[in-house]
């Protein structure tokens, strides 16, 4: 079972994913995807951290002119750093899914694995004030700036998802399960676990 988690900024989606992976005893991938992409490309991790989950500009043109071949992404020299990172993470996510169970946060993983069976796609959201409060208390943003930061990062994530998938970020039809983390992070973990277990059973046993 692969579980992907999309999330609004400040919703606690990353922490939910981490707790879920720990409870299930399976690998967890978030920022780890950047580290793997850096190792794969030989580029500095800090460079990719600056463009993570931000839309590039040249990817569709590069794909249309043959920069992808044989199921793997060929020379990336003409691409933006954003597009290089997306293509590398795309392949890494597919490789992770081949190896076995995992929880993967963000990076369009639900879309990348859309044709694969045994995947549960989750989107975590929360009320704006709850997300602002978490941005201040847990992420350390100044209270006066928190609302703007939350909205800016959400916009960046939406642009990233829309750009690379042609779909709309956060729209319910893209996911099997959408959760308001206001019910509690541990409750969200339990709900996802129960849904994942249920989805593995034959229809007549659910």
Secondary structure, 3 states (H helix, E strand, C coil): CEEEEEECCCCCHHHHHHHHHHHHCCEEECCHHHHHHHHHHCCCHHHHHHHCCCCCCCHHHHHHCCCEECCEECCCCCCCHHHHHHHHHHHHHHHHHHHCCEEEECCCHHHHCCCCCCEEEEEEECCHHHHHHHHHHCCCCCHHHHHHHHHHHHHHHHHHHHHHHCCCCCCHHHCCEEEEHHHCHHHHHHHHHHHHHHHCCCHHHC
